[in-house]
Amino acid sequence: MHTIQKQLIIFTCLFLFSPSVAFSETGFDFFFKDAARYQDVIVDEILSTDTVLIRGGVGEKRETFKLIGLRALKAPKRKKVDLDRDQYGFIKKGEVSPLTPIEDQAYDFVEELLVGQHVRIEFDSNKKAENYATLAYVFLLENNAFVNTEILRQGYAHLQIRPPNTKYAKQLREAYKEARAEKRGLQGE
């Protein structure tokens, strides 16, 4: 009887935790389809260049995600002012001048890229950081653009790969190298 209990415990552990290696999510997430709810979510707000706030379905709470592979500048402090809008209600963007701080440029780029967009969220081996932030890769549903690499490619963040979250390390490095070669954003300073 004791051997059967051991076998049952081993089987349960293998059943729950073996998918975490293959699918970069915990066994609990895999078997209870927790990750399926992140296949189409909407970006509500940008907190910083590497941190987004999303909303899921009706009645679901908003969640904050830190983008894997990025170390961004702090979000710019914005003054509340009346925005100039066009005839359709869209905010008119002013010209980017050399006097515009890089933090503002980075924040504006990510805001324009993501706010209101439908995205797919993917996780890696570690779903939580030391500060309990949820770590994620973000993809636009419209064209499957990999947001983490796009931010790096434009030079609006520094590369920061922390093992074991290395699922897309190669793509992140390539985007960062491109920004450095072209001297874009932070890499142009």
Phi and psi in degrees as a GROMACS rama.xvg file:
@    title "Ramachandran Plot"
@    xaxis  label "Phi"
@    yaxis  label "Psi"
@TYPE xy
-63.1513  -38.0901  HIS-2
-66.3637  -38.6408  THR-3
-64.5231  -39.6437  ILE-4
-64.6538  -41.7231  GLN-5
-62.2948  -44.383  LYS-6
-63.2783  -39.5995  GLN-7
-64.7005  -40.7374  LEU-8
-66.2687  -43.916  ILE-9
-63.3258  -45.3559  ILE-10
-60.6562  -42.3622  PHE-11
-63.3277  -43.805  THR-12
-62.7234  -45.1886  CYS-13
-62.7118  -40.8389  LEU-14
-62.9047  -42.1436  PHE-15
-83.9753  -31.3592  LEU-16
-110.076  -13.3816  PHE-17
-67.9921  -33.8158  SER-18
-65.5279  -20.2284  PRO-19
-62.2997  -30.8486  SER-20
-76.2721  -45.4462  VAL-21
-72.7752  -35.1618  ALA-22
-114.329  5.90773  PHE-23
53.8079  38.6917  SER-24
-146.37  161.162  GLU-25
-69.6043  158.574  THR-26
-59.0161  -37.4472  GLY-27
-61.0178  -46.4624  PHE-28
-62.237  -43.6687  ASP-29
-64.0393  -49.7423  PHE-30
-77.4227  -23.9957  PHE-31
-104.941  14.1068  PHE-32
55.2443  35.7046  LYS-33
-65.497  -36.5355  ASP-34
-69.3408  -23.7555  ALA-35
-62.7929  -28.0718  ALA-36
-74.734  -8.51457  ARG-37
-100.722  13.9046  TYR-38
-78.108  -22.11  GLN-39
-152.2  95.0641  ASP-40
-126.325  164.1  VAL-41
-112.894  135.003  ILE-42
-78.1507  121.607  VAL-43
-89.8381  -41.708  ASP-44
-157.197  152.954  GLU-45
-106.21  122.645  ILE-46
-90.3501  -36.3706  LEU-47
-157.679  177.347  SER-48
-59.6372  -26.8153  THR-49
-114.545  14.2931  ASP-50
-137.563  124.803  THR-51
-124.284  155.286  VAL-52
-114.003  124.034  LEU-53
-117.13  159.494  ILE-54
-124.792  142.737  ARG-55
-97.2885  -132.613  GLY-56
-77.4353  -179.638  GLY-57
-61.2314  131.282  VAL-58
85.2125  -8.47308  GLY-59
-84.3323  146.978  GLU-60
-75.2579  158.969  LYS-61
-77.1437  148.024  ARG-62
-129.889  147.169  GLU-63
-102.31  135.85  THR-64
-128.248  134.769  PHE-65
-98.234  128.148  LYS-66
-74.9268  128.754  LEU-67
-70.9234  138.837  ILE-68
92.2924  -1.99336  GLY-69
-117.798  145.571  LEU-70
-130.162  105.615  ARG-71
-101.521  166.559  ALA-72
-72.5308  162.821  LEU-73
-66.8674  151.689  LYS-74
-64.6766  141.934  ALA-75
-69.4833  150.149  PRO-76
-83.6732  123.773  LYS-77
-108.529  137.851  ARG-78
-88.2969  143.108  LYS-79
-80.6182  115.727  LYS-80
-134.501  161.118  VAL-81
-70.771  128.017  ASP-82
-89.7272  143.86  LEU-83
-81.2459  125.195  ASP-84
-119.309  152.075  ARG-85
-85.3991  -173.549  ASP-86
-64.3277  -20.7599  GLN-87
-96.6831  -0.624436  TYR-88
92.7382  0.697016  GLY-89
-79.341  147.054  PHE-90
-71.0348  129.589  ILE-91
-77.6506  126.465  LYS-92
-88.093  131.543  LYS-93
-79.2861  167.641  GLY-94
-69.9981  142.758  GLU-95
-82.8562  123.303  VAL-96
-110.695  165.32  SER-97
-62.1651  -16.501  PRO-98
-84.9042  -10.526  LEU-99
-73.0056  120.79  THR-100
-59.3982  146.059  PRO-101
-59.7793  -32.3015  ILE-102
-60.8491  -42.4369  GLU-103
-66.3609  -42.7756  ASP-104
-61.6274  -44.3498  GLN-105
-64.4642  -46.7671  ALA-106
-61.6309  -44.8618  TYR-107
-62.376  -40.8317  ASP-108
-60.8442  -48.8374  PHE-109
-67.4121  -39.325  VAL-110
-62.2384  -46.0333  GLU-111
-66.2148  -36.7631  GLU-112
-69.5002  -37.7816  LEU-113
-113.764  -35.6974  LEU-114
-59.8484  126.732  VAL-115
82.9512  -2.19714  GLY-116
-88.0609  148.427  GLN-117
-82.6353  128.728  HIS-118
-132.17  162.744  VAL-119
-114.274  134.816  ARG-120
-106.388  133.022  ILE-121
-121.305  150.976  GLU-122
-115.104  165.483  PHE-123
-119.702  -161.988  ASP-124
-56.7638  -48.7801  SER-125
-99.906  117.654  ASN-126
-85.706  -20.4383  LYS-127
-123.464  143.825  LYS-128
-88.2264  177.08  ALA-129
-60.244  -32.9416  GLU-130
-90.1363  16.0849  ASN-131
69.7079  14.3409  TYR-132
-72.7479  143.772  ALA-133
-82.848  124.587  THR-134
-95.1861  138.236  LEU-135
-153.867  158.658  ALA-136
-104.168  140.452  TYR-137
-121.562  133.697  VAL-138
-126.984  133.167  PHE-139
-71.7823  133.283  LEU-140
-71.4158  -32.846  LEU-141
-55.8374  -46.9631  GLU-142
-134.061  9.84186  ASN-143
60.6727  26.1927  ASN-144
-67.8316  136.383  ALA-145
-86.6955  101.883  PHE-146
-59.9632  -42.4436  VAL-147
-55.4756  -44.0739  ASN-148
-74.0556  -33.4442  THR-149
-63.4669  -39.2693  GLU-150
-65.0053  -42.8422  ILE-151
-65.8515  -41.6033  LEU-152
-61.9325  -32.6505  ARG-153
-84.2481  -5.78448  GLN-154
81.1095  22.7393  GLY-155
-96.5702  11.1683  TYR-156
-159.102  162.138  ALA-157
-93.2905  152.667  HIS-158
-77.1944  133.524  LEU-159
-147.252  93.7156  GLN-160
-99.1853  125.897  ILE-161
-122.193  108.805  ARG-162
-57.69  146.515  PRO-163
-90.3729  8.5605  PRO-164
-82.1183  80.7478  ASN-165
-126.088  19.0258  THR-166
-54.0677  -43.1748  LYS-167
-118.126  29.5833  TYR-168
-58.7347  -40.2476  ALA-169
-62.1814  -47.098  LYS-170
-64.8  -38.8107  GLN-171
-64.9255  -43.16  LEU-172
-63.1997  -42.5595  ARG-173
-62.1138  -42.0488  GLU-174
-64.2021  -41.3994  ALA-175
-64.9312  -43.0933  TYR-176
-62.3417  -38.5027  LYS-177
-62.8998  -43.6434  GLU-178
-62.571  -40.2146  ALA-179
-66.5588  -42.854  ARG-180
-64.1948  -38.0566  ALA-181
-89.437  -4.05594  GLU-182
55.1897  51.1155  LYS-183
-93.1368  144.995  ARG-184
54.0996  -127.185  GLY-185
-62.7456  -28.9675  LEU-186
-78.6687  -9.14014  GLN-187
-91.3853  -7.0461  GLY-188
